Amino acid sequence: MTKKIFLLATVTLLISSCVSKKVYNELESKYAALKKEQRDLEDQNDALAKAKSKLETDLKSNQDELARIKSERDKLQSDLAAASNNLKTLQASYAALEKNSDDALQANMKKNRELLAQLDAKEKALAAEQERLNKLQADLRDRSQRVNELESMIAAKEESMRKLKETLSKALNSFEGKGLTVYQKNGKVYVSMENKLLFQTGSWAVGSEGRRAVVEVGKVLAQNPDISVLIEGHTDNDKILGSIGGGVENNWDLSTKRATAIVTILSENKGINKENLTAAGRGEFAPIASNETAEGKAKNRRIEIILTPKLDEISKMLNEL
């Protein structure tokens, strides 16, 4: 037991001397930047959902306003018809009262003028409401068209990601049952590979079978240049013990090196735009299973390749609404 403790202390001293504080800080800064970029993507996704909800609310509000204006127009038309009938009645009375005294005649003429003025005012009000209704209808059509265009763009993005998932699943079919899964979630496509397919314990060197899987992913990505690619390294919660390939400080360091190893292999494909690639190490802090069992730990030791569609065009349309 004493011999093991002495060996552990010696290895820890060697590890701490192999990686400078500056390198550690740089890695930590890169991780923070990548994490911020992930949050930005999530915020953009939330913003799109909120914008769509707002457009639907505005559409409902405009439809309600249109119904109200139509009701007001119908009332004005009814009032106009009633006023017209009154005018006809008064005109008939005017003919009968022509034989009466001049005072009565003048009073009747005054009343007729008042009714004509009222009729004219109602006609002008009806014309103004009709103009307002036409404007609202045009605005409603314009907004509805923009909503339809936005929905079509979002649907097209979702369909392209669905096809991307199918293409990846087909390309990686030979790795089924070897710790590789492809799935779609929240508008993104995930390729998850357990470390048993990629790395030896404590290593970030990709094995031949794992390299073949990553190369197949790269072939698909080369055919989809408008996809942002985030490679995340994950570990279980076992602490780093001993000297590992030159030494790593912790699980974060190991997960980052493993993510970078995957990026390096993808970069070998000349058809992939390197600006679309991002490597991130998340260490033990994003488990998908319990670390209380060996099975759970095996699932947590993984690489996730997260494919996200570029949303610049949709964001531009939202800004123009």
N, C-alpha and C positions, 0 to 999 in steps of 0.2 A: 504493500500500500504506500509506504514512504517513498519507494522508488518511483511509483506512478506520479505522485504529487511533485516530486523533484523534476521529473520529465516534463510534466505539464507546465511548471513555472518556467523551465528553460525554453520551451516552444513558444510560450506567450511572449517572453522577452524577445525572441527572434522575430516574431510576427510584428510586434510594435516597432521594431527597428527597421523593418523592410519597407514600410509604407510611410512616407513623410506626411506631416500634418497638412502641408499645402495640397498634396494629391487628394487627401481625404476631403478637405474643404471644397476642392474643385468638384469632386464627385457629388458631394452633398448639395452644392449649388446647382449642378446639372439636374439632379433629382428634383429639387424644388421647382426649377423652371419647367421641367417636364410635367410635374404634377399640376402646376398652374395651367399649362397648356391643356391638360386633360379637363381641368375644371372649366376652362374657357369653352371647350367643345361641348361640355355638358350644359353650360349656360346658353350656348347658341341653340342647342336642341330645345331647351326649355323655352327660350325666346320665341322659337318657331311655333311651338305648341300654343303659347300665350297669344301670339299674333293671330294665329288661325282662329282661336276662340273669340278674340276681339272682333275679327271680321264677321264671324257668324252672328255675334251679338249686334253689331252695327247693321247687318243685313236684316235681322229680325226687327230692329228699331225702325228702319226705313220702311219696311213692309207695313208695320203698324201705323206709321205716319201717313203712308199712302192711303191706307184704308180710311183713316180719319178725314183726310182731305177729300176723298171721294164722297164720304158721307156729307161733309159740309157743302160740296158742290151740288149734290142731289137736293139738299135742303134749299139752297139758293135757287135752283131751277124750279123747285116746287113753289117757293115764294114768288118767283118771277111769273109763273103761270097764274098764281092767285091774283097778283097785281094786274096782270093783263085782263083777267076776267072782270076785276073791279073797274078797270078803265072802260071796258066795253059797256058795263052797266051804267057807269057815270055818263058816258057819251050818249047812251039812250035817254037817260034822265035829262041831259042837257037839251036834247031836241024837244022833249016834252015841256021843259021849263022856259023855252024861248018866249012863250006867250006871257010869262009872269013878269013881275016888276023888274026894273033894271037892277035894283039892289040884290034881289034874289039871284038874278042872272050873274051879277058880278061875284057874289059869294060862291056860286056854283063853279064859275070859271077859276076862281082862286083855288078852290079845292081840287079841281082838275089839274091845275098847274103843280100843286103840291104832290099829287099822286104821280104825275109825269116825272117830277124831280126824283121822287122816291124810286120809281121804276128805273130811271137812268142810273141812279146810284147803285141799285142792285145789279144792273147789267155790268157796270164797271167793276163792282166787287166780284161778280162771277168771272169776268175776264181775268182779273188779277189772280184769283184762285186757280183758274185754269192754267195760267202761265206758270204759277208756282208748282202746280201738279205736274206739268210737263217737265219742268226742271228737275223735280224730285225723281220722276220716272227715268230721266236720262242719267241722273247720278246713280240711281239704283242699278240700272243696266250696266253702267261703267264699273261699279263696285262688284256686281255679280260676276262680270267678266274677269275682273282681277282675281276674285276668290277662286273662280274655276281654273284660271291659269296657274295660280299658286297650288291648288289641290292637284292639278295635273302634274306639275313639276315634282311635288312631294311624292305622288304615286309613282312617277317615273323613277325617282331615286330609289324608292323602296323596291320596285321591280328589278332595277339593275342590281341592287344588293342581293335580292333573292336569286337572280341568275348567277351572280358571283359565288354565292354559297353553293349552288348546284354544281358549278364548274369546279370549285375547290373539292367538294365531296367526291366528285368523279375522279379528279386527278389524284386524290389521296386515298382512294378506295383500298389500295393494297396495304395500307397501314391500319385498317380497321382492326380493333382488338389489340393493338400494340401501344395503347396509351394516347391515341390521337383522336380528337373529336372536332367536328365543325358544326357551329350553330349560329343562329341569328337572334339578336336581342337589341331592343331599343334603336332600331335602324342601323345597327352595325353588325358586321360578320366577325365571328371569333374563331380562330384556329388555336385550339388548346393542345399542347403536347406535354405529356408527363416526362419528367427527367429520365425515366428508365429508357425512353426512346432516344434521348439525346446525349446524356452525360453519364460518366462514371461518378460515384459518390465523391463529393468535394471538388470535382473538376469542372472546368468551363470549356474543355476541349470537346467539340461535337464529334460523336462517333459516326462511322460510315453509314449506318442505317438512318440515323437522325439527319445527317447531311443530305441524304437522298430525299427525305421528306421535305426539308427546307428548300432544296433546289426545285422540287415540284411546285411548292408554293410560289417561289420566285417566277416560275414560268407563267403562272396565272397572273401575277401582279404586273408583269411586263406587258400584258395585253390590256391592262386597266390602269392607264397612267393618271387618271383623275381620282385615285384613291389615296387617302392618307393612311400610313401604316405605322402603328405604334407597337413595338415589341416590348413586352413586360416580362421581367424575370421574377419568379416567386420561389420561396423556400418554405420549409417547415420551421418549427421554432427550436430545433436543436442548435445549440451553440457551436461555433466553429472551434474545433480542437485540433491541435497539431499543425504541422507545416503543410500547406496545400499549394502545390505548384508555384512556389515563390512566395506564397503567403497572402491571405486576405484577412481583413480586420474583423469582419462580421458578415451576417447573412445579407445585409444590404449590399455590401461590397461584392459578395459572391453572385447575388442575383443580377447586379449591374453588369458584371463581367460576362455572365451567361447571355444576357440580352444583347450585349455588344457582339458576342460571338455569332449570334444569329444574324444581326445586321451585316456583319462582315461577309457572311455567306451570301446573303441576298444581294449585297453590293457587287458581287462577282458577275451578276447578270447585267449586261450592258443595257438591256431594255428598260431597266428600272430607274426612275428618276430618284437620285439620292436625296433630293430635297424632301421627298415624301416620307423618308424613313426617320424614325425616332426610336432610340433605345432608352429603357427605363428599368431601374431595379426597385422592386417594392419589398424585398426581403420577406419577412414572415408576417407582414402586417395586412395582407389581403387574402386570408385563407378561404377555401371553398368547402373545407371539411374540418372535422375536429382533429386536433393534433394529439388527442388522447390515445389514438390507435395507430398501428403501423399502416393500416389501409388508408386512414385519413391523411397521415403525413405524406404518403406516396402521392395522393391526389394534389396536395398542396405544393409539392415540388414540381413546378411546371413552367413552361414558357407559353405566354398567350400572345398571339399575333392578332391585333385588333384593327380591323379595316373599317375606315370611316369615309363616307362620301364627302366631297368638297361642297360646301353650301354657299359659296360666294354668290351664285346667281340668285338663289332664293333670298339671301340676305339683301341683295340689291333691290329685289321686287318689294320686299317688306318696307324698305326705306322710302320707296316711291309711293306707297299707299298713304 
